[in-house]
Amino acid sequence: MFSGIPVSVHTVPGHDDFMLFPHLNCRRLNREKKEKLNINNELYDKWTQRGKPILAILQGIMERELKYAKYYKNSSENVLLVDSLIIEKNAGAKVPEWFDENAEREGRRAYFHGLNLIAGTGPYHNPNWIRPTSGLLLEELTKHIKRKIECDQTRNCKDMKKFYAYGTHDMLLMALLESIGAKDAALGEGQNPEFIATLILELWKRDGRYYIKALFRRYPNSNRFFAITQSITGCSKVSDFCSSDTFIGGFQQYKTTHPKDECHDESDNPIGLLFSGRTDFKFNALSWILLGTTVFFMFCCICHACFPRRKYRKYSTKSNSRI
């Protein structure tokens, strides 16, 4: 049935996969997006109770973008079905009569805003929203590039892998492309990734120096890969080859080694963040109160543990002197 199609292999549980799986229930991000869209608490609480607060964000942004479209006014459920309806229509499956070309065009535009808001890209560009999504994958790519260069410069290197492949989701690919500055060049302005869109990063050695060449394929039925290197942050606008140092240096603000911590709200667990190894968190008023309470409680525990012992030792000494 699926002859010739590779089987998906998952080596990490979904709840622990911060490299290739976009975590949509990131508390800090959802709170900030809720505030940005001014989503009413009733809608947000409804989806939060179902364990899917991100759907409140998606519904909020799409309803805002579709408020003048007659096709979606009668049912909020239609708003969340846009992606499925587009895929089914393109596959030749039967769709509701109201989902004509105009409805599809409006739906694609709204879905573009929805995906970009979730990913923190395009009109909603925000490095703090991008890092939890694709920051760890950027760290992984950096590690492999540096390791291959070091390996090329060392005779006894044992890590000679020539090819690494990753399968991920559309919004993570959007965040990754935005991080390197090539999202519009790769996808086209105002477009979302198509099914099986592919990004290739090649490491080259030319005249003793190391370069990155970036290629992209937009459509599933196409064999055409085109260079997007010239659109990458800091790279030459006239060459398809970019210095590896320039390539890596261009996305430093989007990398992270602690994607799970990036999702913490400042009021969630400031003490845990304090000892998490991160140095970029900020304390708000509640954080300071919790920290002060914790320090005071620890001080009381120490006093309680020390002073009774001293009294007992003094009594014991007198008792022994009388014998």
C-alpha distance (Angstrom), angle and dihedral (degrees) to the residues before:
residue distance angle dihedral
M1 . . .
F2 3.80 . .
S3 3.79 97.5 .
G4 3.79 113.3 171.6
I5 3.81 94.7 10.4
P6 3.83 114.3 117.5
V7 3.78 117.6 -120.9
S8 3.80 116.7 -116.1
V9 3.79 112.6 -113.2
H10 3.81 120.2 -159.3
T11 3.79 114.6 -165.5
V12 3.81 97.4 170.3
P13 3.84 128.2 52.6
G14 3.79 110.5 -106.0
H15 3.80 95.3 -117.3
D16 3.82 90.1 55.7
D17 3.80 97.4 41.3
F18 3.79 105.6 101.7
M19 3.80 93.5 152.5
L20 3.80 103.9 64.4
F21 3.80 105.9 5.8
P22 3.83 117.4 76.1
H23 3.81 108.7 -133.0
L24 3.78 103.3 -140.4
N25 3.80 97.6 -178.5
C26 3.79 94.7 65.6
R27 3.82 102.4 147.9
R28 3.80 99.8 -150.9
L29 3.79 93.9 45.9
N30 3.79 94.1 46.4
R31 3.80 91.4 49.4
E32 3.81 92.3 50.6
K33 3.82 92.5 46.6
K34 3.80 91.4 47.7
E35 3.80 89.5 54.0
K36 3.81 92.5 45.9
L37 3.81 92.3 52.7
N38 3.81 93.5 38.0
I39 3.81 89.8 -131.2
N40 3.79 112.9 -173.0
N41 3.79 116.4 -109.2
E42 3.81 93.6 -123.3
L43 3.81 93.3 61.4
Y44 3.79 92.8 42.3
D45 3.81 93.6 47.7
K46 3.81 91.6 48.3
W47 3.80 93.0 58.5
T48 3.80 93.7 36.7
Q49 3.80 89.9 58.0
R50 3.79 87.6 55.2
G51 3.80 89.8 51.7
K52 3.82 93.3 -111.4
P53 3.82 109.4 98.2
I54 3.80 90.0 154.7
L55 3.82 88.6 70.5
A56 3.81 88.4 62.1
I57 3.81 88.0 55.4
L58 3.80 92.1 47.1
Q59 3.79 93.8 45.9
G60 3.80 91.3 46.5
I61 3.80 95.9 52.8
M62 3.80 94.4 42.0
E63 3.79 93.9 48.6
R64 3.79 88.4 50.9
E65 3.80 91.8 51.7
L66 3.82 92.7 43.4
K67 3.79 98.6 45.1
Y68 3.82 91.7 111.8
A69 3.82 95.3 42.9
K70 3.82 112.9 99.1
Y71 3.81 91.7 -159.3
Y72 3.79 94.7 72.0
K73 3.79 104.5 31.9
N74 3.79 97.2 91.5
S75 3.78 97.8 58.3
S76 3.78 133.6 28.5
E77 3.81 87.2 -159.5
N78 3.81 89.2 67.2
V79 3.79 88.1 61.3
L80 3.80 93.2 61.3
L81 3.82 92.5 44.0
V82 3.80 95.5 59.4
D83 3.81 95.6 100.3
S84 3.81 93.2 47.8
L85 3.80 92.5 46.8
I86 3.81 92.1 51.2
I87 3.81 92.2 50.7
E88 3.81 92.9 45.9
K89 3.80 93.0 48.7
N90 3.81 92.9 49.1
A91 3.81 89.4 49.4
G92 3.81 91.5 54.0
A93 3.81 95.0 -109.5
K94 3.80 121.9 143.8
V95 3.81 114.9 -90.7
P96 3.84 132.1 -178.8
E97 3.80 115.1 -74.9
W98 3.78 92.2 -118.5
F99 3.83 90.6 61.2
D100 3.82 95.7 85.3
E101 3.82 128.8 146.4
N102 3.80 93.0 -75.0
A103 3.79 92.3 49.9
E104 3.80 90.7 47.9
R105 3.80 91.9 50.1
E106 3.80 91.9 49.7
G107 3.80 90.3 45.1
R108 3.80 93.3 51.8
R109 3.80 91.0 51.1
A110 3.79 92.3 49.9
Y111 3.78 92.6 44.5
F112 3.81 89.1 51.7
H113 3.81 88.7 58.9
G114 3.79 91.7 44.6
L115 3.80 95.4 53.0
N116 3.80 93.3 43.3
L117 3.78 91.9 51.0
I118 3.81 91.9 50.5
A119 3.81 92.2 46.0
G120 3.82 94.6 42.4
T121 3.80 91.9 -124.4
G122 3.80 140.3 121.3
P123 3.82 112.4 11.4
Y124 3.83 89.0 2.6
H125 3.80 97.0 48.6
N126 3.79 110.9 166.1
P127 3.83 124.1 155.0
N128 3.82 89.5 -154.8
W129 3.81 89.2 60.4
I130 3.80 94.7 42.9
R131 3.81 97.7 52.0
P132 3.83 97.5 67.4
T133 3.81 89.2 48.7
S134 3.81 106.4 47.2
G135 3.82 104.1 -2.4
L136 3.80 95.6 100.9
L137 3.82 92.4 48.4
L138 3.81 88.9 53.0
E139 3.80 88.3 51.9
E140 3.81 89.1 51.0
L141 3.82 92.7 49.7
T142 3.80 90.6 48.9
K143 3.79 90.7 51.2
H144 3.81 93.1 51.3
I145 3.80 94.1 46.7
K146 3.80 93.0 50.2
R147 3.80 91.8 43.7
K148 3.81 92.4 52.4
I149 3.80 91.5 49.4
E150 3.81 91.4 49.4
C151 3.79 89.0 46.5
D152 3.80 91.5 53.1
Q153 3.79 89.2 53.4
T154 3.82 94.5 48.8
R155 3.80 123.7 72.1
N156 3.79 98.2 -153.3
C157 3.80 97.0 45.7
K158 3.80 112.1 143.9
D159 3.80 97.8 -172.0
M160 3.80 100.0 85.8
K161 3.81 100.6 147.5
K162 3.78 110.2 149.7
F163 3.78 100.0 -169.0
Y164 3.81 137.5 42.0
A165 3.81 122.2 -179.1
Y166 3.80 130.4 -169.4
G167 3.79 131.7 -174.7
T168 3.79 117.6 -155.0
H169 3.82 145.8 147.9
D170 3.79 132.9 -75.3
M171 3.80 97.4 -108.7
L172 3.81 92.1 48.7
L173 3.80 89.8 51.4
M174 3.81 88.7 50.2
A175 3.80 91.0 51.9
L176 3.81 91.5 47.5
L177 3.81 93.2 49.9
E178 3.81 91.0 46.6
S179 3.80 89.9 51.1
I180 3.79 92.4 58.3
G181 3.82 92.1 41.0
A182 3.81 97.6 -114.9
K183 3.81 104.8 101.8
D184 3.81 98.7 113.2
A185 3.81 92.4 40.0
A186 3.79 90.7 53.4
L187 3.80 102.5 38.6
G188 3.78 102.1 23.9
E189 3.79 124.4 -111.2
G190 3.79 112.4 -58.7
Q191 3.82 93.9 6.4
N192 3.80 134.8 122.9
P193 3.83 124.3 -142.7
E194 3.79 114.8 -81.6
F195 3.79 122.8 -133.9
I196 3.85 111.3 -69.4
A197 3.81 93.3 5.9
T198 3.80 105.6 171.7
L199 3.80 134.2 -149.0
I200 3.81 119.1 -165.6
L201 3.81 123.5 -167.9
E202 3.80 113.9 -168.5
L203 3.80 124.2 -166.0
W204 3.82 112.0 -145.1
K205 3.78 134.0 -175.0
R206 3.81 115.7 -149.0
D207 3.79 125.2 170.4
G208 3.79 90.7 -15.9
R209 3.81 94.3 -53.1
Y210 3.80 129.6 104.7
Y211 3.79 125.6 -122.8
I212 3.80 140.6 178.0
K213 3.79 122.5 -135.5
A214 3.82 116.0 -167.5
L215 3.81 122.8 -156.5
F216 3.79 130.6 179.9
R217 3.80 138.1 -164.0
R218 3.80 116.5 -161.1
Y219 3.79 106.4 -172.5
P220 3.83 133.7 49.9
N221 3.80 95.3 -132.7
S222 3.79 95.2 46.5
N223 3.80 129.1 94.6
R224 3.80 92.8 -168.5
F225 3.79 117.0 115.3
F226 3.80 116.6 -175.7
A227 3.80 129.3 -167.0
I228 3.82 118.2 -106.0
T229 3.82 97.1 171.6
Q230 3.80 93.5 111.0
S231 3.81 90.3 62.0
I232 3.81 94.8 53.7
T233 3.81 115.8 110.6
G234 3.81 111.8 -89.3
C235 3.81 95.5 1.2
S236 3.79 125.7 125.3
K237 3.81 116.0 -85.2
V238 3.80 92.1 -144.7
S239 3.80 103.1 46.5
D240 3.80 135.3 65.2
F241 3.81 89.3 -146.4
C242 3.80 123.2 78.2
S243 3.80 127.0 -171.4
S244 3.81 109.2 -102.8
D245 3.82 89.9 -130.5
T246 3.81 91.2 52.5
F247 3.79 91.7 46.8
I248 3.81 93.7 51.1
G249 3.80 93.2 41.6
G250 3.79 92.5 55.7
F251 3.80 97.2 67.3
Q252 3.81 103.4 37.9
Q253 3.81 94.2 118.5
Y254 3.81 90.1 57.4
K255 3.83 98.1 52.2
T256 3.77 125.5 95.9
T257 3.78 138.1 174.3
H258 3.83 92.3 -166.3
P259 3.82 106.0 52.6
K260 3.79 92.2 154.5
D261 3.81 91.0 57.2
E262 3.81 89.8 49.4
C263 3.81 87.5 66.7
H264 3.80 95.4 56.0
D265 3.75 117.1 108.7
E266 3.80 112.6 -129.4
S267 3.80 88.9 -116.6
D268 3.82 95.3 47.3
N269 3.78 102.5 82.4
P270 3.80 115.4 -25.0
I271 3.81 92.5 172.4
G272 3.79 91.4 55.0
L273 3.80 90.5 48.9
L274 3.80 89.9 49.5
F275 3.80 90.5 62.6
S276 3.81 97.0 34.6
G277 3.80 94.9 93.2
R278 3.80 94.3 -108.6
T279 3.79 121.2 126.9
D280 3.81 99.8 -176.5
F281 3.81 100.9 73.8
K282 3.80 122.0 111.4
F283 3.80 130.0 -143.7
N284 3.78 120.2 -130.1
A285 3.83 125.7 -168.3
L286 3.80 94.1 -85.5
S287 3.80 90.6 48.5
W288 3.81 91.2 55.4
I289 3.82 91.4 48.3
L290 3.81 91.9 51.0
L291 3.79 91.7 46.2
G292 3.82 92.3 49.2
T293 3.80 91.8 47.3
T294 3.79 91.0 50.3
V295 3.81 93.2 49.6
F296 3.82 91.3 48.0
F297 3.81 91.3 48.9
M298 3.81 91.4 50.0
F299 3.82 90.2 49.2
C300 3.82 91.0 52.2
C301 3.81 91.0 49.3
I302 3.81 91.0 52.0
C303 3.81 91.7 49.0
H304 3.79 91.5 48.1
A305 3.79 91.3 50.6
C306 3.83 96.5 46.6
F307 3.82 108.9 38.7
P308 3.83 99.5 54.1
R309 3.79 89.6 51.6
R310 3.80 91.8 55.4
K311 3.82 91.2 51.1
Y312 3.79 91.5 49.3
R313 3.78 92.3 49.7
K314 3.84 91.2 51.7
Y315 3.81 91.8 50.9
S316 3.77 91.9 46.9
T317 3.79 91.4 51.9
K318 3.83 92.4 53.8
S319 3.79 91.9 47.6
N320 3.75 91.8 52.2
S321 3.83 92.0 49.4
R322 3.81 91.1 57.4
I323 3.79 95.0 55.7
